[in-house]
Amino acid sequence: MKKTRLGDILLRKKVIDKEKLEEIRKNMRMNGETLTTTLVKMDIFTEDALVKFISQSFGRPAIELLSLEIDKSLTNIPIDMMRKNQAIPVKRKGNSITLAVADPYDINSLDELSFVSGGQIDVVIVRESELITKLDELSGSGQGLEDVMAEMGATDVEIVDTEEAQTDGDFLATASEEAPVVKLVNLILLDAIKRGASDIHIEPYEKVLRVRYRIDGVLQEIMRPPMNMRDAIVSRLKIQSRLDITERRIPQDGRMKLRLSKAKTVDFRVSVLPTLFGEKVVMRLLDQSNLQTDLTKLGYEEKDLALFKHAVNLPYGMVLVTGPTGSGKTVSLYSAVAEVNQPGINICTAEDPVEFNFMGINQVNVNPAIGMDFPAALKSFLRQDPDVILIGEIRDYDTGAIGIKAALTGHLVLATLHTNDAPSTMTRMVNMGIESFLVGSAVNLVTAQRLGRKICSECAEPIKLDAHALLDAGLKKEDLDTFTPMQGKGCSICNGTGYKGRVGVYQVMPVSDNIRDAVYAGKNSDEINDIAVSEGVKTLRMAALNKVKEGILTLEECLRITVGD
């Protein structure tokens, strides 16, 4: 077998050039992804086209992996090693083992698997997404959540509901290591990743323990584990997050990591909150492989994207991203940083906490408990010769004032702020105590955003909507006959919801001379909004209605995430 890499094959066949290959490798390093995943994400191949290309170039057939039943007794290769090397045995004949792989050019992995199995290796080509799904199934020994729940009897884990039992650290630590608890917790984490959840909620009530996932921005109940497993489940998660299992009176925050393969790791940001009937755990999934940092794929309209790109490529000034919690502000900021991340630029970020790490960016975790708050970090940054400064959130006068000062002294400053729309951001900064002439001079652009659930492309169908409903939403009368509203009817791909994935809705407001004059004059947000709209800036409702016209959002979703003008 010739020891050559897939990237070299793509170069030799002139699918990509050296410059493109370097860009691909940069994305791989930044996102911690495999080459095959990166090629699909960068739209160089569809997944089917990539499988066909590799199959033809390597000279081995492609198969449908999900339709196969995998016999784990085929080989002595441990599941962890299969996951690390992204391979699954599908056939054995004598001393020869056939492995399903996504990238057969990863010779080091195949050599390692050949050594462990003690046999000769042959390969077939499969989609990487199917490979990961099958590995997840094998990791759970072929069991789903329902199977594990069915196995758990009332005597599996018994925790007496008394103050003494609840505060016995040794007892809880032992209970949390019991096989049913470990299996259930692992499957909850893997199931959430598989479903594309952004958060996991484990919630204790008087007689019920409930597990919910936030999928596409909406919470869905998944299961109800036995109530007597409550403390053991929480303790297992606290141990994994390096939290104090004996402390049950105050909130705690931690972090844990789940390694799915050598190229895929998912971080979980864990928050534990004491409630009336026990500790509630909320876990935010931070999957760097799913992080989209390509500005062109976030949902910006073409004109707005050009304005945003122009602002983040200026040598100095401030760009503000606003919106409620969970509206995608962090992704927008990371995408802006990725846009300007070059070897000749020094980028420093202050975040609370750092959610994803990137090559070439100096990221600082803010920790007010030890005096490392946003103002302290920013003051230190200004002595570090930065070109670009990212502020996770402007919460107070000190942070805002230092950010404004940096923007006025030759630095590009990117920051988030909690406001309802772009025009009110200007007045919010002034209300913090920052002089209006500084705000007007420093801020170059403000973008407000929301995240809406996209209509499932597999089951989308035209629907008839009442004209009055469309007019009440803000649609112009002349637009009524120019588009067909769409809606998902529900299918297996979207779990019957009619929605699959999310898209950003953006209001992008460049700070023009007229808006600056309004800020200097102390105008309120409504007056600034009128000036912005007269200059062609869309409100959030207008932007959402455009997504309705394009068949991306339903009218219901448009009304859910935006308010009328």
ZINOR-V105136 format. One record per helix or strand of 3 or more residues. SS is the DSSP state (hx for helix, st for strand). FROM is the first residue (numbers start at 1). LEN is the number of residues. If there is no record, write none. Layout:
SS;FROM;LEN, SS;FROM;LEN
//
This chain:
hx;6;7, hx;18;14, hx;35;7, hx;47;12, hx;72;3, hx;79;7, st;87;7, st;96;6, hx;107;11, st;120;6, hx;128;12, hx;145;7, hx;163;4, hx;169;8, hx;179;17, st;199;6, st;209;7, st;218;6, hx;227;14, st;252;8, st;265;11, st;278;10, hx;288;3, hx;295;3, hx;302;11, st;317;6, hx;329;12, st;347;5, st;362;4, hx;368;3, hx;374;8, st;388;4, hx;397;12, st;412;6, hx;422;10, hx;436;7, st;443;13, st;460;3, hx;467;7, hx;477;3, st;486;3, st;499;12, hx;513;8, hx;525;10, hx;540;10, hx;555;7
//
